[in-house]
Each structure stands twice: as C-alpha cells, then as structure tokens.
Amino acid sequence: MTTARPASIIMRLAVAVPVLAALLVIAAVAAMTTGSSGVTLADLFHPAGNGGELAATIIWKIRFPRVALAATVGATLATSGLVLQALLRNPLAEPYILGVSGGAAIGAISASIIGLSPFFGVPLSAFAGSMATLVLVIILSGGAAGRFSRESLLLGGVMVNALCSAVIMFLISITKSSQAHRILFWLMGDLSMFTADRMALLAVILPCFVFIMIMARPMNLLLLGRESAALLGVNVPRVFHSLLAVTSFMVSLVVCQSGLIGFCGLVIPHILRRILGPDHRVLVPACLLGGGAFLVVCDLISRTLPEHGEMPVGVITAMIGAPLFIFLLWREKKC
C-alpha cells in the first residue's frame, strides 16, 4: 500500500479525479436546476426583465449557496471519516458515530443559548465540544496508552454519542419554545438556512483540505502501526494530534452550518477504498469530490422527495448509511 509505484498512483488519480469531479458537477447542475419555483438555468438567458432577475436571484443567491454548502459539508465529513479511520485503524470510525459531531452540536447549541457571536463564538464553542468528546472517546478506548481496541473504541463512541444526545435534549428542553423546533430540525441536518453572505466561512476549510492532502503519506504509514511508522521516520505524536485537531475543527465548522449529518464519513471512504485501494494519496482527493457529490445528491433528494416542503438531509444519509454500518458490523463479527 505504501510502496505503490508512482505510475500506478498517477493512473488511479487520472481516472478517479475526473470521474468524481464530473459527478460533482452533474449533481451541482441538477441541484441548481431543480426547485419548487420551477426556475431552471435556461431562465438566466431570458431577456433582461423581472423573469431574468428573478431567476438569477433564485439560482445564485438561494440554490448556489446551498449547493456549495452541501458539497463542502459532504467533502469535509467524508475526508474526516477517512482521517479518523486511518488514525484509529478502524474502518467503522467516523465523526458522527464517535460522537465528534455530537460534541460540536453541544458546543454550538450552548453558544447560541448564551448569545455568543455566530461567526466566532459558536464555531469556537463547537470546536471545543468536538475536541472534548474525541479525547473522551480515545481515553475510554485505551488510546491514551497507545492500545486501541476496535470493540472498545466503537463502544466508547456509542456511549459518548448517547451522552451527547442526552445533553442536547436537556439543552433543548431549557430553551425557549420558539427556538426548540428550529434546533430540532437543524439537528437532523438542515442546509436551508445557509445564505450567500456566509459563503466566506467555507473558505476557512480549504487550508484544512490542503493539509490533509499533504499528510496522505504519513497516514499510509500509520496504517502499518505506530511503531512501524515511527521506524519509517514519521513523528507519530505530531501527525496524530495535528490531524485530530484539524479534523475536529473541520467537523465543528460544518456542524455549525448544517447540523448533524451522519454516516457520510462512513459510506464514502468505505466505497472508495474498495474501488481505489487503501492509498490515501488517491483516497483524499477522491473523498473530497465523492463526499461533495454524495451530499449534493442527498440534499436534492431531500428537497424533491416530499410532495410538500422538504425533509432534513440527515434523514437521507442515515437511510443509506445505517444499513451499510450494520453490514460492516456483521462483516467485522464474521472476520
């Protein structure tokens, strides 16, 4: 895996990246074309007038920000799942299952309740919550002593996730009734509240993507084990903690904007790993594009499937991801 020839890596990248990029573009165009208003991209080319202005407003100020958010959230969750699976050496690891998303949600809700700034206070509070839950899961699973167990890691994640859910329900119960419904819908994965004036927030995640792509080779070596990676020149503590911090920051930032969206970090890395192999130099860009395309499609389904209104996108990802999670658990048990 770590000794793959450069020609083989380039060939896989040359095939995977254009295909996944094309899928993302097709999904984005479909999402920007489809909506309850009936406005399509062709309406942008109408002669100047109310019709063309209305179409431009709907497509660029309402649909495009939502598509951009869905693509960014999907890319972030898929890449974060890939990183956690490499660091913890567990194919079932992902932000939602390990409670990282739940911890970020606790931080975001707490910050909203006490009235912190939505641009700085809420993301920082969400980051603190995600880091706290991740550290707690690692301690419970014995990772602090360098002895990870797949069973204890999964059990610790499930227990911490349950604790996060209880805390979230408590916070909702003490909020004003006018806020409770909005928070509940947001918790199920809501992309509808994102607006064009918040697009700059998504740019903060781009350096994180670049950093993870740079760390692809060390992640390959970590799959061999901490001792083997250290013998091959990897500064294991620095790589481990820096990737955990960057992953938690990315997850906390997207949770603030989209709520809890589960299983995207499980489905996409697992599928792409089976198709493209375990080399992270290929998997990182593939997860960026594949995760973005997946969530754009899921959001499109969530908007068009109900006859009236829309459903949270987290419902769609859970309907796809939960059966796959059960299948993976069954395979782990058989092995």
C-alpha positions in Angstrom: 0.0 0.0 0.0 2.7 2.5 0.9 5.1 1.1 -1.7 2.8 1.6 -4.7 4.5 2.7 -7.8 4.1 6.4 -8.7 2.8 5.4 -12.1 0.1 3.4 -10.6 -0.9 6.3 -8.3 -0.9 8.7 -11.2 -3.1 6.3 -13.2 -5.6 5.9 -10.5 -5.7 9.7 -9.9 -6.1 10.3 -13.6 -9.2 8.1 -13.7 -10.8 8.8 -10.3 -10.4 12.6 -10.1 -12.0 13.4 -13.5 -14.9 10.9 -13.0 -15.7 12.1 -9.5 -15.3 15.8 -10.5 -17.8 15.2 -13.3 -20.2 13.5 -10.9 -20.0 16.5 -8.6 -20.6 19.0 -11.5 -23.5 17.0 -12.7 -25.0 16.8 -9.2 -24.5 20.5 -8.7 -26.1 21.5 -12.0 -29.1 19.2 -11.3 -29.5 20.7 -7.8 -29.3 24.3 -9.1 -31.8 23.4 -11.9 -34.4 21.7 -9.6 -36.6 23.5 -7.2 -40.2 24.2 -6.2 -40.2 27.5 -8.1 -39.7 25.8 -11.4 -36.8 28.1 -12.3 -34.1 26.5 -14.5 -30.6 27.6 -15.7 -32.1 28.4 -19.1 -34.1 31.2 -17.4 -30.9 33.0 -16.8 -30.6 33.7 -20.5 -34.0 35.3 -20.8 -34.1 39.0 -22.0 -33.5 41.5 -19.2 -36.5 41.9 -17.1 -38.2 40.6 -14.0 -38.1 37.0 -15.2 -34.3 37.0 -15.7 -33.6 38.9 -12.5 -35.8 36.5 -10.5 -34.1 33.5 -12.0 -30.7 35.0 -11.2 -31.7 35.7 -7.6 -33.1 32.2 -7.0 -30.2 30.3 -8.6 -27.3 32.3 -7.4 -28.5 33.6 -4.0 -30.6 30.7 -2.9 -29.7 27.5 -4.7 -26.0 28.0 -5.3 -25.1 28.8 -1.7 -27.0 25.7 -0.6 -25.2 23.5 -3.2 -21.8 24.9 -2.2 -22.6 24.2 1.5 -23.7 20.6 0.7 -20.6 20.0 -1.4 -18.3 21.4 1.3 -20.1 19.5 4.2 -20.0 16.3 2.2 -16.3 16.7 1.4 -15.5 17.6 5.0 -17.4 14.7 6.6 -16.0 12.1 4.0 -12.5 13.3 4.5 -12.8 13.5 8.2 -14.1 9.9 8.3 -11.2 8.8 6.2 -8.7 10.5 8.5 -10.2 9.0 11.7 -10.3 5.6 10.1 -6.6 5.9 9.3 -5.5 7.3 12.7 -7.6 4.9 14.8 -7.1 2.0 12.4 -10.8 1.2 12.4 -13.0 1.2 9.3 -16.1 2.0 11.4 -14.7 5.3 12.7 -16.4 8.4 11.6 -17.3 11.8 13.2 -21.0 11.0 13.8 -20.5 7.5 15.3 -17.6 8.6 17.5 -19.6 11.5 19.0 -17.4 14.2 17.4 -20.4 15.7 15.6 -22.5 15.4 18.8 -19.9 17.3 20.8 -19.7 20.0 18.2 -23.5 20.3 18.3 -23.5 20.7 22.1 -20.9 23.5 21.8 -22.9 25.2 19.1 -26.2 25.0 20.9 -24.7 26.1 24.2 -23.1 29.1 22.5 -26.4 30.0 20.8 -28.3 29.8 24.0 -26.0 32.2 25.9 -25.8 34.5 22.9 -22.3 34.2 21.6 -21.4 35.6 18.2 -22.5 33.2 15.4 -19.3 34.0 13.4 -16.7 33.4 16.1 -18.2 32.3 19.4 -20.4 29.5 18.0 -17.6 27.8 15.9 -15.1 28.1 18.7 -17.5 26.6 21.2 -18.4 23.8 18.7 -14.6 23.1 18.2 -14.1 22.8 21.9 -17.1 20.4 22.2 -15.8 18.2 19.4 -12.3 18.0 20.8 -13.6 17.2 24.3 -15.7 14.3 23.0 -12.9 12.9 20.8 -10.4 13.0 23.7 -13.0 11.3 25.9 -13.6 8.5 23.4 -9.8 7.9 23.0 -9.4 7.8 26.8 -12.3 5.3 27.2 -10.9 3.1 24.5 -7.4 2.9 26.0 -5.9 5.0 23.2 -4.2 7.3 25.6 -1.9 4.5 26.4 -1.4 3.6 22.8 -3.6 0.4 23.0 -6.6 0.8 20.7 -9.2 -1.9 20.6 -11.8 -1.8 17.8 -14.5 -3.0 20.1 -13.7 -0.6 22.9 -13.3 2.3 20.5 -16.7 1.6 18.9 -18.4 1.1 22.3 -16.8 4.2 23.7 -18.0 6.2 20.7 -21.5 4.9 21.0 -21.7 5.7 24.7 -20.3 9.2 24.3 -22.7 9.7 21.4 -25.5 8.7 23.7 -24.3 11.1 26.3 -24.1 13.9 23.8 -27.7 13.1 22.7 -28.9 13.3 26.3 -27.1 16.7 26.8 -28.6 18.0 23.6 -32.1 17.0 24.6 -31.5 18.7 28.0 -30.3 21.9 26.3 -33.4 21.9 24.0 -35.7 21.4 27.0 -34.4 24.6 28.7 -34.6 26.8 25.6 -37.4 29.0 24.6 -40.2 27.2 22.7 -39.6 29.3 19.6 -36.1 28.0 19.4 -36.8 24.4 20.1 -38.3 23.5 16.7 -35.6 25.2 14.8 -32.9 23.4 16.8 -34.5 20.0 16.4 -34.8 20.5 12.6 -31.2 21.7 12.5 -30.0 18.6 14.4 -31.4 16.3 11.7 -29.3 18.1 9.1 -30.6 21.3 7.7 -28.9 23.1 4.8 -31.8 25.5 4.1 -30.7 28.3 6.4 -27.3 28.9 4.7 -27.2 32.2 2.8 -24.8 33.9 0.3 -23.4 36.3 2.9 -21.9 33.4 4.8 -20.0 31.8 1.9 -16.7 33.2 3.1 -16.9 30.8 6.1 -16.5 27.8 3.7 -13.1 29.2 2.5 -11.7 28.6 6.0 -11.9 24.8 5.4 -9.8 24.9 2.2 -6.4 25.1 4.0 -7.5 22.1 6.1 -8.1 20.1 2.9 -4.6 21.0 1.7 -3.1 20.0 5.0 -4.8 16.6 4.9 -3.6 16.0 1.3 0.0 16.8 2.4 -0.4 14.3 5.2 -1.6 11.5 2.9 1.8 9.6 3.0 2.1 9.7 6.8 -1.4 8.3 7.1 -0.4 5.5 4.8 2.5 4.6 7.1 0.3 4.9 10.2 -1.8 2.0 8.9 1.2 -0.2 9.5 1.1 0.6 13.2 2.6 3.3 15.3 5.9 1.5 15.9 6.4 0.7 12.3 5.5 4.3 11.2 8.0 5.7 13.7 10.7 3.5 12.4 10.0 4.8 8.9 10.5 8.4 10.0 7.0 9.5 11.0 6.7 11.8 14.0 3.7 9.9 15.2 2.5 12.1 18.1 2.8 15.3 16.0 1.0 13.7 13.0 -1.7 12.1 15.2 -2.6 15.2 17.2 -2.4 17.6 14.4 -4.7 15.5 12.2 -7.1 15.1 15.1 -7.2 18.8 15.7 -7.7 19.7 12.1 -10.4 17.1 11.7 -12.3 18.3 14.8 -12.0 21.9 13.6 -13.4 21.0 10.2 -16.3 19.0 11.6 -17.2 21.7 14.2 -17.3 24.3 11.5 -19.6 22.4 9.2 -21.8 21.3 12.1 -22.4 24.9 12.9 -23.7 25.5 9.4 -25.5 22.2 8.7 -26.4 20.5 11.9 -25.8 16.7 12.5 -25.4 14.7 9.3 -24.4 11.2 9.9 -22.8 8.3 8.0 -21.4 10.4 5.2 -18.0 9.9 6.8 -18.6 6.1 6.8 -20.2 5.5 3.4 -17.9 7.4 1.1 -14.5 6.3 2.4 -15.6 2.7 2.6 -16.9 2.6 -1.0 -14.0 4.5 -2.5 -11.5 2.3 -0.6 -12.9 -0.8 -2.1 -12.8 0.7 -5.6 -9.5 2.6 -5.5 -7.5 0.8 -2.9 -6.1 1.9 0.5 -3.6 4.6 -0.7 -4.5 7.9 0.9 -2.7 9.8 -1.8 -5.6 8.7 -4.0 -8.3 8.5 -1.4 -8.1 12.0 0.0 -8.9 13.8 -3.3 -11.4 11.1 -4.1 -13.2 11.6 -0.8 -13.2 15.3 -1.3 -15.0 15.0 -4.6 -17.1 11.9 -3.9 -18.3 13.2 -0.5 -19.3 16.5 -2.0 -21.2 14.8 -4.9 -22.9 12.4 -2.4 -24.3 15.0 -0.1 -25.4 17.3 -3.0 -27.4 14.3 -4.4 -28.8 13.5 -0.9 -29.9 17.2 -0.5 -31.5 17.1 -3.9 -33.5 14.0 -2.9 -34.5 15.6 0.5 -35.9 18.6 -1.4 -37.7 16.7 -4.1 -38.9 13.5 -2.5 -41.6 15.0 -0.2 -44.7 16.2 -2.1 -44.8 19.4 0.1 -41.9 21.1 1.8 -38.6 19.2 2.4 -37.1 16.7 4.8 -33.7 17.1 6.6 -30.9 15.8 4.6 -29.6 13.8 7.6 -32.6 11.5 7.1 -31.5 10.6 3.6 -27.9 10.0 4.7 -29.0 7.9 7.6 -31.3 5.7 5.4 -28.3 5.0 3.2 -25.6 4.8 5.9 -27.3 2.9 8.7 -27.8 -0.3 6.6 -24.1 -0.1 5.5 -23.0 0.4 9.1 -24.9 -2.8 10.1 -23.4 -4.7 7.2 -19.9 -3.6 8.3 -20.5 -4.7 11.8 -21.7 -8.0 10.6 -18.6 -8.4 8.4 -16.3 -7.5 11.4 -18.0 -10.1 13.5 -17.5 -12.8 10.9 -13.9 -11.9 10.5 
